Amino acid sequence: MEKPDSTTLSSTIENDPYQWDNRVLLITEDEEVCFFYLKTIFKKTAARIIRAKNGKEAVDIIAEHRGEIDLVLMDLNMPVMDGYQAMRIIKTRYPEIPIIAQTAYTLNNDRHKCLKAGFNDYISKPINRVALFRLVNDNLS
């Protein structure tokens, strides 16, 4: 099987159908490398990215940017305030904002647990760009 060259790979990324230039995404992620990866893959979508390093920052940022945040990508395991606690506070105040849980600690029932807790969706790390974009698109629609 032939390996695709860099031109093929970059044209595949450039031709992604997802354009969210009028959307604001809050990425709640304490790990620098994980945030950098997410910020990089969202670059071609033209979405505006805001970062929170923990759940408390996410709650504060949403209150500060009332009505601007279209979707939250929430890491579950963070310092100060975890993703579950932050999600509960955000959903109480702003139930219309979709929140997608993300975690590296995956067990068979994690998806069910997250959905039952109140998250709109769930994705496990390492995050697959195509799967993430589908989830984001479904939750922005």
N, C-alpha and C positions, 0 to 999 in steps of 0.2 A: 504494500500500500504506500502510495506516494505521500510524503509529508507536505502540507500546504506551505507555500512561501509567505513571507511577511506581508506582501501585497494582498494576497487572498484573505489573510486574517484581518488586516486593517479594513479592507472593504466590507467584510462581513460585519464588523463592529460599526462602521460608518452607516451601513444600511439598516441598522436596527430601526424598527418602526416606532420606537418610543421617543416621543418628543414632549417633554414636560416643562417647556420654557416659562410657562405661567404658573408653575407649581413650586411650593416650598416644602422640602422634606427635612424633618428633624431626625438626625442620626444620633442616637444615644449609645455611645460606645466609649468605654474607658481605655481600651487598648489602642495605642497609636497606630500600630501596623494594620489592625482591622479597620480603623477609621480611614486610614489612607487608601486602603484597597477599595472600600465602599465609595469614597469620594471620587476616586479615579474611574471606577466603572460607571458612575452616574454622570461623569463629565459630558459625554456625548449626548445625553438626554436633555441637556440645558436646564435641568432642574436647579433651583437655588438650594444649596445645602447649608444647614445650620447644624452645629455640633453641640451636644451636651455630653459631659464626661461622666455623669452619674444621674440617677433618677431624680434627685432633688433639683439639679440643674435643668432637667427636662421639664419638670413641673413649672419652675420659675420662668423658663424661656417661653413656654406656651402662654403663660399668664401675661408676659411682657409683649408678646407678639400676637395678642388676641385676634383671632380670625384670619391670621396669615398662614398658619401651619396647616398643610393639606394632609400630611401623613407622618407617622412616627415609626421609625425602625428602632426597636427597643431591645438592647442586650438585657438578658435576665440577671446575670451575675455581675454586679457592680458594687463599688464602695459607696458609702454614705446612705444611699437608698437603692434597693434592688429594683429590677424591672417590674416585678409583680406589684410592689407597693406604689411605684410611680404610676403604673397603668391604672390602678384603682382610683387614685386621686384625679388623674386626667379624665378618665371616663365619667367620674362623678360630676366634674365641672364642665367638660366638653365631650359629651357622648358621641357627637358627630365625627370626631377625628378618628380615622382608622389607625390602629396600632398593630404592627406586625412584630411578634416576638422573634428574637434570634438568640441562639445559644450554641455553645460548643459542647455542652454536656447533654448529649442526647440519649434518651432511653425510649423504649417502645411506646410508652404512654405519654411522653412529653407533649406531643401535639394536642392530644385530647385534654390534658391538664391545662395547657395554655388557653385553648378555646373555651373550656369550662370556666376558667378564671375571668374571662372577659376580653381576651385579645381577639382581634379580627382574623388574624392568621398567624402562621408560624413557619419559620425556616431554620434549618440547622446549619451550623458551620462545619466544614468550609462552605461558604456560600457560593452557589452556582449562579452566575450572572443571569443566564436565561430564565431560570426558575424564579429568581428574585424579581426580575423585571415583569414577569407575568403576574406575580403576586401584587406588586405595586400597582400595575395597570388595572388589575381587577378591583383593587381597593380604592383607586382614584375614580373609577367609573361610576 
